[in-house]
Amino acid sequence: MTSGRSSTLTGATEIRTYKGQDRALRAGRLGTAGLLLSVLAASAPLMVVAGVMPTTFGVMGIVGQPLLFVILGVVLVLFSVGYAEMSRHVHNAGAFYAYIARGLGPTAGAGASFVALVAYSAMQVGVYGILGFEVSGLCATYLDAEVAWWIPALAAVAVTGALGWLKIDLNARVLGVLLLIECVLVVIFDVAALADPGKEGLSLHAFNPETLGGAGLGTALCFCIAAFVGFEQSPVYAEETSKPHIVVSRVMFLAVGFAALFFALSSWALTVATGPGAIVESSAKAGPGLLFGLTEARLGTAFTDILHVLFVTGMFAAMLSFHNVVARYAFAMGREGLLPAAFGRTSPTSGAPATGSLLQTVISVLVVGAFAVSDDKPVGDPTAPVLQLFTWMGNVGALGVILLMATASFAVIAFFVRRGAAGAQIWRLVAAGLAGLALLGIAVYTVKDFDVLVGSGPGSTLNWVLPGVIAVAVAVGLVHGAVMRRTKPEAHARIGLGNEAFRLDQAAEHTPPAPH
């Protein structure tokens, strides 16, 4: 670290190092356990079991949801094969866009960077809606107090923003404790349901391939793949791990395997508890209340009350995890000239990407505030916080992440082919290609059935406006990349290089001039 201030010019790009402010995230903060807990927290297991699963059963009518989680687990393992190998060669907090830039070129990487920033930001902001609604309901139930959903939502924004400025290893501990407790309680329910099945007994009917038929399959694919979101964030923390070439790939496979097993088991337990023949009707009637009703009948009121509280803490853990990811994407983009340089510096005290964290906090305040102002329903009505904020933003984010995963799969193939390593990596490239095609198919289904996903109905402008948010992000990123290519060619060439680009600049600065 220099004292005072120094700068070097690289073409049209000025890279500065300020006193107390780094262009690099602090290494060695996360090990396997800390990183695994951080990425799994984003999937909010309890929110998936209580929210996503009843919706998939009740709205889409897909009884075979457990089998769907197994199938998607296989697809995402195939995706992880190439993605994990890429993580051994590229260590960059910009993960998705860095990989895409290295495989498909810097302009494509610029487009992906804005998609990632918008997608993860949307998913995080959406969770504030359902958290605020749930806290509002708890206040009404246990405190006999009417609290508008946006009050706890904005309080959560403030706490999340404050934690975003702290050290990532502290965040990992907070996330880890919350995640472990909620997972243990869900497993307790699973065991109780299997020990005390419904009228149809311990049935495996939900794993019958015939249960995947129906018009709701495409929509169910989007809902269920969104439940896995989080595992792909592992490379975002590569610069902060002790051994990124080992830890990142290990965590990725552990996260996918755990999520597939956990969600398949829990969704099966729900079908066993109600009976496969009754799961669709029961889910349609009870919605998110399905899990809580089943736990109360088997494990009592006290257990269910604790589950309600952990439903909130699990969502908070997911928000913090998404917040950390958005902040690191903003940091990587600022470091490489895709955002203003201020975003590419870290806090001198915690080493966290503080400016990116502040950006996400401001965005969250503005979006939650906008939905709060437009909400003219009485306290306790789920329309604005759940049916709009959570559903709209969550599905916009899920679409963006699915597209990023599909594009990254093809970028992995291009990266190794261009390096002349296709022969040595052939089985990994085949796996990446199969995953890319499957994910692209899911993305097409997602756009096609977006009216079902957001409950807008055929002909609604939301059916193209909401997916259009991702299209606009792609366009803005591609245009920005094209402009950089013309006006700042050397900066454009460094998109996706991360710390490697900064080290090259430092080496150039200290290399003596060639003799004449």
Stockholm file with secondary structure:
# STOCKHOLM 1.0

chainA/1-516         MTSGRSSTLTGATEIRTYKGQDRALRAGRLGTAGLLLSVLAASAPLMVVAGVMPTTFGVMGIVGQPLLFVILGVVLVLFSVGYAEMSRHVHNAGAFYAYIARGLGPTAGAGASFVALVAYSAMQVGVYGILGFEVSGLCATYLDAEVAWWIPALAAVAVTGALGWLKIDLNARVLGVLLLIECVLVVIFDVAALADPGKEGLSLHAFNPETLGGAGLGTALCFCIAAFVGFEQSPVYAEETSKPHIVVSRVMFLAVGFAALFFALSSWALTVATGPGAIVESSAKAGPGLLFGLTEARLGTAFTDILHVLFVTGMFAAMLSFHNVVARYAFAMGREGLLPAAFGRTSPTSGAPATGSLLQTVISVLVVGAFAVSDDKPVGDPTAPVLQLFTWMGNVGALGVILLMATASFAVIAFFVRRGAAGAQIWRLVAAGLAGLALLGIAVYTVKDFDVLVGSGPGSTLNWVLPGVIAVAVAVGLVHGAVMRRTKPEAHARIGLGNEAFRLDQAAEHTPPAPH
#=GR chainA/1-516 SS CCSSEEEEEETTEEEEEETTBCSSCCTTCBCHHHHHHHHHHTTCHHHIIIIIHHHHHHTTCCTTHHHHHHHHHHHHHHHHHHHHHHHHHCCCTTHHHHHHHHHHCHHHHHHHHHHHHHHHHHHHHHHHHHHHHHHHHHHHHHSCCCCCTHHHHHHHHHHHHHHHTSCHHHHHHHHHHHHHHHHHHHHHHHHHHHHSCCTTCSCCGGGCGGGGCSTTHHHHHHHHHHHHTTGGGGGGGGGGBSSHHHHHHHHHHHHHHHHHHHHHHHHHHHHHHHCTTTHHHHHHHHTTHHHHHHHHHHHCHHHHHHHHHHHHHHHHHHHHHHHHHHHHHHHHHHHTTSSCGGGGCCCTTTCSCHHHHHHHHHHHHHHHHHHHHHCCSCTTCCIIIIIIIIHHHHHHHHHHHHHHHHHHHHHHHHHHHHTTCTTTTHHHHHHHHHHHHHHHHHHHHHHHTHHHHHTCCTTCTHHHHHHHHHHHHHHHHHHHHHHHHHHCHHHHHTTTTTHHHHHHHHHHHHSCCCCC
#=GC SS_cons         CCSSEEEEEETTEEEEEETTBCSSCCTTCBCHHHHHHHHHHTTCHHHIIIIIHHHHHHTTCCTTHHHHHHHHHHHHHHHHHHHHHHHHHCCCTTHHHHHHHHHHCHHHHHHHHHHHHHHHHHHHHHHHHHHHHHHHHHHHHHSCCCCCTHHHHHHHHHHHHHHHTSCHHHHHHHHHHHHHHHHHHHHHHHHHHHHSCCTTCSCCGGGCGGGGCSTTHHHHHHHHHHHHTTGGGGGGGGGGBSSHHHHHHHHHHHHHHHHHHHHHHHHHHHHHHHCTTTHHHHHHHHTTHHHHHHHHHHHCHHHHHHHHHHHHHHHHHHHHHHHHHHHHHHHHHHHTTSSCGGGGCCCTTTCSCHHHHHHHHHHHHHHHHHHHHHCCSCTTCCIIIIIIIIHHHHHHHHHHHHHHHHHHHHHHHHHHHHTTCTTTTHHHHHHHHHHHHHHHHHHHHHHHTHHHHHTCCTTCTHHHHHHHHHHHHHHHHHHHHHHHHHHCHHHHHTTTTTHHHHHHHHHHHHSCCCCC
//
